[in-house]
Amino acid sequence: MKRGTAVARRRQRGIAAIEFAVVFSVLFVLFYGIATFGALFYTQQLMARAAQDGARAMAVLPNGGAPDAQRVRDVVFDALAGSPMVPPSAAQSITSRRDWLAGHVEVGVTASGSGDLTVRVSYRYSDNPLLPSIALLDASRWVPDQLVQTATLAKPI
């Protein structure tokens, strides 16, 4: 009788290990997906805020009536300089952060015929994702390559 119960206990321990492996795998994939989308949405929010800051700078800073694209770029880069978009290897100083942003983030300022000014911020997320890719879970299939945000400053009536 004792021998049969010992064998049954060993089988139960093996089953528990298999159940743990299956549940852990599912939970890990779920957690990784949530973290990846969270990082993606966080980056989108950073870019949207930077585009809004650039548009606000066009309204607040005196510029003689014409949009000053370099000033808008400076405001956008200042807004993004403290963010985790900049990798640790380029985060030694504000100057190195801004230099990295200048090489990886595109800022465009356009004026429409009605006088509205638009700030467009684009970033190739696939070149520097906030979370690393895992071999079995290739995020490049479900995460966009490029993130784009725009903000428009309407001409006052």
C-alpha positions in Angstrom: 0.0 0.0 0.0 2.8 2.4 0.8 4.5 1.7 -2.4 1.5 2.6 -4.5 1.0 6.0 -2.7 4.6 6.9 -3.3 4.3 6.3 -7.0 1.1 8.3 -7.1 2.8 11.2 -5.3 5.7 11.3 -7.8 3.2 11.3 -10.7 1.3 14.2 -9.1 4.6 16.2 -8.7 5.3 15.6 -12.4 1.8 16.8 -13.4 2.1 19.9 -11.3 5.4 20.8 -13.0 3.8 20.4 -16.4 0.8 22.5 -15.4 3.1 25.2 -14.0 5.1 25.3 -17.3 1.9 25.6 -19.4 0.3 28.3 -17.1 3.6 30.2 -16.8 4.1 30.2 -20.6 0.6 31.6 -21.2 1.0 34.2 -18.5 4.4 35.3 -19.8 3.1 35.8 -23.3 0.2 37.8 -21.9 2.4 39.9 -19.8 4.9 40.5 -22.6 2.0 41.6 -24.9 0.6 44.0 -22.3 4.1 45.5 -21.6 4.9 45.9 -25.4 1.6 47.6 -26.1 2.0 49.8 -23.0 5.5 50.9 -24.2 4.1 51.6 -27.6 1.2 53.7 -26.3 3.5 55.5 -23.9 5.8 56.4 -26.8 2.8 57.6 -28.8 1.7 59.8 -25.9 5.2 61.3 -25.6 5.2 62.1 -29.3 1.7 63.6 -29.1 2.8 65.8 -26.2 5.9 66.9 -28.1 3.9 67.8 -31.2 1.5 69.8 -29.1 4.4 71.6 -27.4 5.8 72.4 -30.9 2.4 73.8 -32.1 2.1 75.8 -28.9 5.5 77.3 -29.4 4.4 78.6 -32.8 1.5 80.4 -31.1 3.4 81.8 -28.1 6.9 82.7 -29.4 7.1 85.8 -31.6 8.2 84.9 -35.1 7.1 87.7 -37.4 4.2 85.8 -38.9 6.1 82.9 -40.5 6.6 79.5 -38.8 10.1 78.9 -37.6 10.8 75.2 -38.2 14.1 75.1 -36.3 12.5 76.7 -33.2 9.7 74.1 -33.4 12.2 71.3 -33.8 14.1 72.6 -30.7 10.9 72.6 -28.6 10.0 69.1 -29.8 13.5 67.8 -29.0 13.4 69.5 -25.6 10.1 67.8 -24.9 11.5 64.3 -25.9 15.0 64.7 -24.4 14.0 63.4 -20.9 12.0 60.5 -22.2 12.9 56.8 -22.3 12.8 57.0 -26.1 16.5 57.9 -26.0 18.5 54.7 -25.3 20.9 54.7 -22.3 23.9 54.7 -24.6 23.0 58.2 -25.8 21.7 59.5 -22.5 24.9 60.9 -21.0 23.9 64.5 -21.3 21.1 66.7 -22.8 23.3 67.4 -25.8 23.8 63.7 -26.5 20.1 63.1 -26.1 19.2 65.9 -28.5 21.8 64.7 -31.0 20.3 61.2 -30.9 16.8 62.6 -31.3 17.9 64.7 -34.3 19.1 61.6 -36.0 16.0 59.4 -35.2 13.0 61.7 -35.0 11.7 63.7 -37.9 9.8 67.0 -37.2 8.0 68.8 -40.0 6.2 72.1 -39.9 3.7 72.8 -42.7 1.3 75.7 -43.3 -2.0 75.1 -45.1 -3.7 77.6 -47.5 -6.1 78.7 -44.7 -3.3 79.7 -42.4 -3.3 76.6 -40.1 0.1 75.3 -39.1 0.7 71.6 -38.5 3.5 70.0 -36.6 4.3 66.4 -37.6 6.5 64.2 -35.4 7.5 60.8 -36.8 9.8 58.1 -35.2 10.9 54.7 -36.5 9.9 52.6 -33.5 11.3 49.4 -35.1 14.8 50.9 -35.0 14.7 51.4 -31.2 11.8 49.7 -29.4 11.5 50.3 -25.7 11.3 46.6 -25.0 13.5 44.0 -26.7 12.0 41.5 -29.1 11.8 37.9 -28.1 12.6 35.3 -30.7 9.4 33.2 -30.3 7.2 36.3 -30.0 8.2 38.5 -33.0 6.6 41.8 -32.2 7.5 43.2 -35.6 4.4 41.6 -37.1 1.9 43.4 -34.8 3.8 46.6 -33.9 4.0 49.4 -36.4 7.4 50.3 -37.9 6.8 54.0 -37.7 4.9 56.1 -35.2 3.5 59.5 -36.3 1.7 62.2 -34.3 0.5 65.6 -35.5 -0.8 68.7 -33.8 -2.4 71.6 -35.6 -2.5 75.2 -34.7 -5.6 76.8 -36.1 -5.3 80.3 -37.4 -7.3 82.7 -35.2 -10.4 84.1 -36.9 
